[in-house]
């Protein structure tokens, strides 16, 4: 769906199966996203199809766009793909299990992506394996990279937040009591935020010490989004959407009609916050 700022539909594009992949918007307003029908789609701003690239299975991963327009995306066929902006394959890397994680690109061009084989992979811009960092359980989340590129953060089903160096060594680990599917988010000060299966939103300092905890009423699997003023927005599986101040105090919350699963908030230029719920609605909130 493409919606106007007022919420009315502008156009609809139908794929052959469900869509879990969040869209990425590239140069010229081209929209890229994956579908469980196995295709990575590129749409023109008017909703017409520009091209579609077929992988070997469904694509739950959201694409990441490199500085030169190259698209990086993971597929359920155990591969991480690099595709140029015209839809031509550049390379693919074979992981050891399904890839639902969305890749992230470091300032030096290194591509980081996680797989359900419990590994964080570091790949060269040409798709060569640099190293793999192994956790103790499945990784469904996506990596986040510090602004200087010197630390890669990942969460894992083993309940840990890991800080990993560009050489593949663990800098530190922050342990929680339950599994984590929420991807980490990093603010301007280098603080790291994520939600956990025990229903807590954690804030962790750059050195791996705890900054604060915010208790919700239910499991958190969606990933936090940080506003320009530092507000952290995140949803839970009981359908509540929270706005949390940078110091960990609640600002406001809103109860939707269904669980907020893997939908993370997006923030418009005017500060409007958008989030989807399994009640079938897309919500728009003022800050």
Secondary structure, 3 states (H helix, E strand, C coil): CEECCCCCEEECCCCCCCCCCCCEECHHHCEEEECCCCEEEEECCCCCEEEEEECCCCCCCCCEECCCCCEEEECCCCEEEEECCCCCEEEEEECCCCCCCCCEECCCCCEEEEECCCEEEEECCCCCEEEEEECCCCCCCCCEECCCCCCEEEECCCCEEEEECCCCCEEEEEECCCCCCCCCEECCCCCEEEECCCCEEEEECCCCCEEEEEECCCCCCCCCEECCCCCEEEECCCCEEEEECCCCCEEEEEECCCCCCCCCCEECCCCCEEEECCCCCEEEECC
